[in-house]
Amino acid sequence: MIFIHEFGHFFTAKLCGIRVNEFAIGMGPTLFRFQGKETKYSLRLLPIGGFCAMEGEDGKSTNERSFAGKPVWKRALVVVMGAVMNILLGLVLMMVLLGQESAFSSTTISQFTKNSALQQAGLRRGDTFVSVDHYRIYGDRDLSFAFATANPDSVDLEVVRGGKLLTFPNIKFASRVVEGKKYLTLDFYVMPIEKNAGTMVEKSVQDTVSTVRMVWYSLIGFVSGKFSFNDVAGPVGAASVIGQAVTAGLARSFLAGLNNIFYMMMVLTVNLGVINLMPFPALDGGKLLFLLIEAVRRKPIKPEYEGWVETAGFCLLMGFMAIVTYSDILRLVTGKGLGGS
C-alpha cells in the first residue's frame, strides 16, 4: 500500500518533468539502495512509511525541473496522485473479491424473517432502501454499514415503493450484545443482482465509493463523539484485526483466509487514500491546501511559514498516533481502549 502511494507521486512527478532525487520504501537506516539514471532507489529498515523526495520541494532549488518551479496544477496533481493510487488499488482488490461471487446483493427487500420488526412496521417485499438513520443508501455495503452504526433502539428508514418515497420512523429492531456493545439484528433479506461484466464493474465502483464514504463518516463520527478511541485502531490494532480475520478465514479454507487479507487491504488502502487527502498539515491534503491558497493569492506562501505549519502538524499527528497506539495496546491487554467498554 505504501509502495502504491509513493509510486503515484513518483510516476506523476516524472510525467510532469519534476526531478525525483530518491524513491524510498520504509523509514530509518538504509538496507539496500541503487542509483538509477537520476533517482536513487532505497529500501529502509522500518516498514512504517516511505517517501518520494523531489527536487525543490522546499522551494530553494533553482533547477528548472524542481517541484517549486512547476505550475500549481502540476504540483497539485503530483500531491493527490498518491491517494488516488491507494483508492484505485482498493478498486482492484474489490474487483478481485466480487469476481468470486455468483451474484451481488441489492438494496431491495425480497423477504422477511419470522416476527420481523420491519414487516410489522409496514415495509413490504419490493421496497428499496433510500436511507437508514439519515445515512444515504446507494448499495448493499452502505446498507450494512448504516445498520451496523444505527441506534439499536430506534431506527428511522426511508424506502421507495412504486416510485414514491415513504418514511418509517422509530422502528424498534431486536438486538444483541457483542463485547458489551448493543447492535440491532437484521430481520430481512435482499434480492440478488445478476452477475455480468456490466454489473461487475458497476458494483466494484459502487462498493469502493461506499468504502470512501464510510471512512469520511467514521472520521466525522469520531470528531463529533459518535465514536470513541475504542472504535479507532492504529498499526497495532490493525495488525491484531488482520490476524483475527486471517485466522477466522483459514479455519474455513485457505482461499477464505486470503480473501480476508484482500478485504482488510482494501479497507486499509482506501483509508490511507482518504485520510491523506484531509486538509491537515503534514498530510497530502495539507500540501494541497497550501497549493490552493497559492493559486488564489497568485503567489506562494513563504517556505518558512509553510515549514512551521508542517512541523506543528507533524508533531500533532505523531502525538495522535501515540495515543491511538497506546489505546490499541490497552485494548489488547484489558479488552477495552481509552474511550469505551
N, C-alpha and C positions, 0 to 999 in steps of 0.2 A: 504493500500500500504506500509506503514511504517512497519506494523507487518510482512508482507510477506518478506520484505527486511531483517529485523533483524532476522527473523526466518531462512532465508537462511544462514546467518552467524552462527546462533546458532546450527542448526542440523548438519551442516558440521563440526563445531568445535568439537561437541560431537563424530561424526563418526571418526574424526582424533585423538581422545584421548586427546583433549585440555579441560582443566577445565574452565567452564564458571561461573564466580562469580555472575553476575547479568544480567538478561534479562529485559529490561525496554521499555515500550511504553510511549512516551511523555517525556518532559524535565521539570526541576524545582522541586518544592516540591512534595513529595510522597503522593498520595491519598490513595493507597491501596498496600499492599505487603504481600507475604507469602514466607516462606522458604521451598524450596524443599530439596532433599537429599544433594545436594551440591550447588545448584543455587538459588539465591533469585530472585523472580519474582515480578515486581512492575509496577504500573500504576501511571503516574505522571501528574501534573496539566496542563502543556502547551502542546497542541497537535501539536507540530511543529517538532517532530523527535522521536528518540529512540536510544537505544544502546544495544550492546551485549558486556559486559565487561569480557574479557578473562584474565586469569591468565598470568602474564608476558608479556603483550603487550608492556610494556616499557623496556623490556629486563633485568629487575632487579631481577626477581624471579629465585630461584634455584629449584623450584618444577619440578619434572620430567614430569608433564603434562602441563607445561607452553607453551604459544604460541611461545615464542622465542626459546624454546628448540626443536621444531619440524623442520623437513626438510623444505627447501624453498618451495617445490612443495605443501606440505600440507598447509602451511601458505597462499600461493597464491590461492589455491582452496577455503579456508575459505573467503579470501578477495573478490573474484569475485562472490561467490555464492549469495550474496545479490542482486547484479544487475541482475544476471541470473534469480533469482526467480521473480524479477519485470517483466522481459521480458516474462517469462513463464506465469505470471498472465495476461499480455497483450494478449498472445496467447489464453488463456482460454476465456477471455472476447470477443475476436474476433470470436471465435467459437460460443459463445452464440448469438452474433449479426448475424453472417452469417447463423446460423441454422434456423433463421426465414425467410430467403429469399427463394423464389420459384426457382430462378435461379441466376447465377452470371454473372457479366459483363466481357467481353473480351476486347482486345485492337484492335480488327479488325472492320473496318468500315462496317456498314450494310446499312446505307442510309444517305442522306444529307437533310438539311433544304432548304427552298427556298432561292435562291440567295446566296448559300453557298460560302464563300471565299475559303474553301478547295477544293471544286469541281471545282471552276473557276481556281484554281492554278494547276489542273491536277490530283488530287487524285481521286481514284476510289473505288467503293464498293469492299470489299475484301482485301484492303490494310491493313497491320498490322503495327502499330506504333513501331518504334525502339528507337527513341529519339525525344525529344522536347526541342529546345534550348540547345542541347548537354546534357540534362538530360536523362540518360538511362531508358527506359521503359520496365518493366517486367510484370506489371499488371495494372488493371484499376485504382488502388489507386495512382500508380506512375503517370499515365496519368492525373488524376485530379489535383494532386499537381503540376505537371510540367506546365500545362496550367494556373493554378491559380497564379504561380510566374513568368510566362514568360513575356517578354517585350510585352505589349499590342499593340505596334505599328509595330512590325516586329518579326516574329517567323520563326525559321529555323527548318524544320522537316526532319526526315529520316523514311522511311517505307520500308517494304518488300513486293514485288509484284512478284508472280510467282517464288520465290526463289532468286530474285535479289534485292539488296539494292539500293533504289532510294533516291535522295536528293532533297528537295524542299525548297530553301532559300527565306527569306524575304517575307513571307506570311502576308498579312495585314487583320486581322480579324475585324469585327465590335466590338465596345467596349461600355462599360457603366461605369459610375462613381458612386462609392459607398463610402459615407462618405469622399469625397474629393480625393479618390484614384481610378485610372483608371484600369479596368480589361477587358480582351477580352471576347467576347461572343462566346461560342461553337456553331457550326453550323452543327453537325453531330451526329449520333447515332452509338452505337457499337452492335455487335452480342452477344447473350446470350450464356452462358456456362451451360450445363445441370447439375443440382444438384444431386450428389450421394455421397456415402461415400468417394470415392477417391478424387473427385473434392472439397469436403468439407474440407478435411484435407489439400490438396494442396493449396487451396485458403486461408485458415486460416494462414498457414505458410507464404505464399507469402505476404499477407497483413500485417502481423506482421513485416516481414523483411522490407517491404516498409515503415512502420512507423519508424523503426530504421533508415533507410536511410534518411527519411525526417528530423529527429532530427539532424543528422550529417550535412546534407546540410544546415539546418537553422542555426546551430552554425557557420559553415564556412561562410555563408552569413552575419551573424551578425559581425563577425570579419573583413570580407572584405569590409563591408559597404553597402552590398546589402540590408540588413535590418537594421532598426534603433531601438532605445529604444521604439518607439511607437509600434513596432511589437513584443516586448518581454513582457511577463507577469510573475509576481511573485505570491505569495499566494493570495494577494488582487485581482489582475487581474484575476487569475484562478477562484477564488470564484465567481467573477462577471460574467465571461463567463459561468460557470456551472449553475449559477442561471438563466441566459438568456436562455440557452439551455433547462433546465428543464421546464421553463415557456412556451417556444415555443412548446415543446413536449406535455405538459399537455393540451395545447389548442386543440390538436388533440385527444389525448387519454391518459389514464394512462400508457399503455404499451409504447407509444411513448416517454413519459417523462422518464420512467425507462430506455428505450434503450438509450436515450441521456445521462443519467448518466453513463451507462455502457461504452458508446463510449468515454466520457470525461475521465473516469477512465482508459480506455485502452490507450489513448494518454498520460495521465499523468504518468502512471506506466512505460510505455516504455521510456518516457523522463527521469524519475528518474533513471532507469537502465542504460541508455546510458550515461547520464551526470555523474553519479557516477563512470563510468569507464574512464573518462577523466584523463589523467596523470597530475593532478593538486594537489598540497599539500592540505591536509585535506579532500580529496575525496578518495574513494576506489582505484581509478586509480592511485593516487599519492602513496598510500601504495604499490600497485602492482609494480610501477616503482622502488621503493626502493628495493623490493624483487628481481626484475630482475637484478638490479645493484649488489646486494649481490651475486646472482647466477653467474654472470660474474666474479666478483672480488674474489669469493670463501671465502669471509669474510663479516660480516655485517657492515653497516655504524654505526658509534658511535651513541648511543641513543640520546646524547645531540644535535648532529648536526641534526639528523632527527627531534628532538623536535623543534628546532629553525625554520626549514623549515616548519613544520606542523603549528606552531603558526603563522608565517608570512602568510602562505596560508589561514589559517582560518580567519585572520584579513581582508585579501583582499576579501575573499568570503563574509564575513559579510558586508563589505563596498559595494560590488557589489549588494548584496541583498537589502541593504538600499536604494541605488539609484533606483533599479528596483521597490521597493515598493513605493517610492516617485513618480515615473513615473506612477505607477498604480493609485495612489490616484489622481494625477494631471489629468489623463485621465478621471476618474470618475467625477471630478468636472468641468473640462473645455472641455472635449471631445477630448483632444489631449495629448499625452505623451510628454516625454522630446525631442524626436528626430523626430517628424513628425507632419503632419497636420491632 
